[in-house]
Structures are given as C-alpha cells and as structure tokens.
Amino acid sequence: MAVAFGLIVWLSPYSVSAGPLEPRPPGTIVLAQAPAAPPATDAGSLETRYWNSIKDKTDLGDFRIYLDAWPNGLYAAEARARIERLSGKAPPPAASTPAAPVAPANAPVQDCAECPPMIPIAAGAFAMGSAEPFRFEAPVHTVTIRKPFYIGRTEVTYDEWDACVAAKGCAFTPDDRGAGRGRRPVGNLSWEDTQQYVAWLSKRAGQTYRLPTEAEWEYAARAGRATAYFWGKVMEKARVNCSGCDGPRSTAAVAVATYPPNDFGLYDMSGNLAEWVEDCWNDGYRSAPVNGSAWVKPGCKERVLRGGSFSSEPQYVRSASRFKYDFDVRFQTNGFRVVRER
C-alpha cells in the first residue's frame, strides 16, 4: 500500500490479467489491478515470481508496475532498460552496409572493349558423346568438369579479330567474301591462327584465354540437356543457321546471335561456323580424359572442330557432332570461340 496525492493506493504486485478484483480497504483507488495469486510470505520470492511472469512480455505497464513496487529491486535496472527499448528510446541498431548488387548467374563479363563477352559456366558432370550415328562419337561416357570457366557468348566476330590484327597480335586478315564483317563470325581461319588470337587476348586482358577443350565445348553446348540438339530431340525451324535447317540452303554465316541461345545463354553452338577446340583428333572416346581436360599429344596434325556450320546438314549440327581438319588448314566454314579461365 502507498500514499499518492493524499489517496491510499493499493498496488498489487502480480501480472496483469483478467480475473476477480482482490479485496482492498474501503476508499482505495486501484491504479493497476492484477489477478489474484497465492500469497507469499517472503518478499524476495514475491518479487522474483512477479519478474518471472513479465520478463518475456512487451507491455510497458508490466515493467512500470514492477518499478512502482520495487524501485530498488533485484531487477530494477533491467526493468528500466526494457521500458526504454519498448518505448523506442533505445539507440537504433547500426545501419548495415548495403549489399553490392549481384549479377545474374549467367550475366556476361567483358575484360576490355575489344574483348568478347564471356558467359560463366559452373562446374558439373554430363554424358558426353553419342551412341549413334557415327562410331567416332562413341562411347558415351561421363565427364566431370571440375573447374568453372567462362566461354564466349558468341563466336569470335570480324570486329574482334580485326582488333587483334590492328594491334599486330594476329598476322592474317581473312577475306569476308563480300558478305560483310562487323558482327559476323570470323571464318576461314586455321587452328594455328586461333593461337595467335588467344595469346594476344590474354596479354590485352590480363587473363588466361584459350580455346575450349572438346569436353568443355560439348558441356556448354548441351547446357544441361542430353538430347540430340540443345532444344530437343529433332530439328526445328528458326533454331540454327545450317543447310536444310531453315528453308533454303545457307550460303554464308550470319551475324552472331541471330538465332536463339541455348539454356546457358550461348549463341550459335550449333551451325553458323564450325568451331575449333583445343584437342587433337582421336577416332572415338576410348581412353579419353574424364575430367574435362584437353586430349592432346605432342605434334598432332589433326585438330577437332565442333558444332557444324551454315553448310552442314541437320545431323551434323547435333551437340555430339565432331569433325577434324589439319591444324594449318583455313576454310570458310571454320571459326572459333574462346574460353577464359576462372
């Protein structure tokens, strides 16, 4: 019981809740009414019981009642701190540093103005090869790409190649045969020519560029699919620039990204130009590496081309299709795209 402004005030030190009013002397004014609780003879025990009943609550009144009854109690400091926090007087938490924007998983990166845009490819495993129609595409075998890499979003263009020639990194200027340069993929290149380009690009960008391995190329071309083509089992119109794939026979490569990309965001992995890869030619995959590395041997004369070209029939632009040319031969249907190591 306490006296305030000449009135007798009855303080009930229990948690506030609905229930019958406690007995009190006549003429008292109740400032806070709590439910009846079993009487306690020990004052310390009563304080602790009340504190335990309110300590996890968020009602300011509970903590004010406690301080009215026990202004110097065992939990007074904590009660005052809780009142400050609940009334918004506590200092606000430190502002967190905004997170940097995260680029989409397949957003292209470009190391320099003349550099090809590159798409990041995650590590993973896939079934490489085909059981039909050609024996040199067999056997089907599991390859695990252990390291992520970047691969060109498109085939290397005339613009990108001409930048290398202008910088004297590439010695050969291929003829476009009147079809135009710019964003068309550069063709009529040998495997040997591509080595000049990746050496120049690596120096220009300060990164390691190279041709894709044959396994990396097929992994990227399939884009997670096990079907003959990156979109499904059968040829569809308006998918690829190849002979007999979209009406009249094609006579030249078209600008890169004219046709839809695969699920990795890569353009022209089928058709347009056949693409040199790093590997030497082997007549099938028996004893081939299963870790995604290039299958090479010193002094090999024949290198691998993948993907088919504008002059290829549908069966030759499948994801498993492979061809060979001598490393120093230039032909109008043959181009390339690059890989950048991560």
Secondary structure, DSSP 8 states (H G I E B T S, - for coil): -EEETTEEEEE--S---SS------TT-EEEE--------S-HHHHHHHHHHHHTT---HHHHHHHHHH-TTSTTHHHHHHHHHHHTT-S--------------TT--B-SSTTS--EEEE--EEEEES-SSS-GGG-S-EEEEE-S-EEEESS--BHHHHHHHHHTTS-------TTS--TTSB--S--HHHHHHHHHHHHHHHTS-EE---HHHHHHHHHTT--SSBTTBSS--TTS--STTTSSS---S---TTSS---TTS---SSSSSEEEEEEE--SSSTT--SSS-----TT--EEEEES--TT--GGGGSTT-EEEEETT---TTEE---EEE-
